[in-house]
Amino acid sequence: MPTPRDATITPYLKTIWILQHEEQTRVGVTVLTERLVKAPATVSQTVRALADARLIRHEPYGPIELTLTGERLALAVVRHNRIARAFLYQVLGYPWPNVATEADTLMPVLNDDLANRLHAVSGSPHTDPYGNPIPGCGKTAARRTRPLCEQPINIELDIVRVADTDIALLGRLHAIGLIPGRVVRVARMDRATGVIDVISNNRAHTIGVHVARRILTASPNGREQQHPAQGSVSTDIPSSARDPDRPFAAS
């Protein structure tokens, strides 16, 4: 029986769990191929192996769903991975843009006991450095979040979470201070050109709408801000995550 430390299946279990539980996306071979950046034949072969091991249910051309055993293993994978990120960042001081990639190298050696110890040493955080919740840390007060590109103009906002699959983008966000825990304000939004001017740490920056879609924000007082051009619909997972391009992706 595969374990959470099997390097071959770890990325698959983690990705399927995130797509299902956090992005509420229908998971198929094509989606996994795009997200994992692997050859379709490789993904198809691994999906068959996961089905044979009864970790997933999958009929040809149908959705991929975790079984109870697969769910348990996937949850352990996600927990271990996000604890490893917190440890690398909080304790070892790894650069913020790199911890997602480096954490993957620790996965083959992590078990529950070691992960719990790393979590304690890191200060028992409830999220990883990108704002992704660490499973098994107890419930915290949910904040109503929206992608930055869907927020009102000239309202101070807390950055709660950022997509973590693009290391080049993470490097850029880190350089201009658009990371969880920081305050940001949209100064101007030009949807015709896809450009947004934002203010962070008293400095102005220009980013694309596609980038702003990957930054989840919330009002500091926890209440939903409203303005004439936008209603009060809010969700912890951006609506864009359900689009084919899936611009918000937590790795």
Phi, psi and omega in degrees: 000128178300155177239169179299346182263001177289112188298331183291320186264343184307309181297328181290312180299315180298314183293317179298316181297315181295315179299318182286313191268327185255330180254351178051047183251140174292123186263128175222178181298320181296316179299315179297320179300316180292317185289320183274350181053055178234165179293139180307321180296322179294316180296315180300318180296317181292322177299318177297320179295321178294322178292318179297326179278001179061036174265338176223161169249129182204120172260151179309129179068006178260176180287157175263127181229140178286139170280177178299318178294317178296322178299316181296315180293319180297319180298320177295320179299311181298315179299310181300317182297316183285330173293318178300320178298314180299319180295314180300321184279310186284322187260312184269349175072028177296147179302137183308317182293340188261349189292330179298316180290316183293327181298328179298330181287340179275341187304320182296342183253358183272135167235180185300316183295313180295319179298318179297322179292318178297322180296316180295317180297328181281357181098014179053051180292155177268347179224161173276178184298345180262004178091004178284131181295141176269116180302145175084012181258013182085159182279138174243163180299120181288136177256140180278112187246156174219153169301147182303326182288351179253009182268159178293165177278144172060038174239129177290133185227146172272135172279120186259322189201146175228150175294144191235023184266349185242104185294328178294318178294320178300320178298319179293315180298321179294320182296327182258004173082020178265074183229160181305139181098345179269162178255138181222155178220133176279118181269325181202142179228123179242094183290337180296322180257355179073033184238139178232132172263128181233156177243124178220130181055041178063022178233144181267140178221153177244127179228166178275157178299323180296330176285315180299333179292339181270001181248113179269132185229162178213152176291143183302327182274002176081356180264146180289125176279147178230153174210165189304327186274359187212135181278198186257012180295131181213149179208153178288339174245124184298147179300332180296338180293342181265356178283161181304326182284341179044061185296333177260117183223121175264123185274000000 
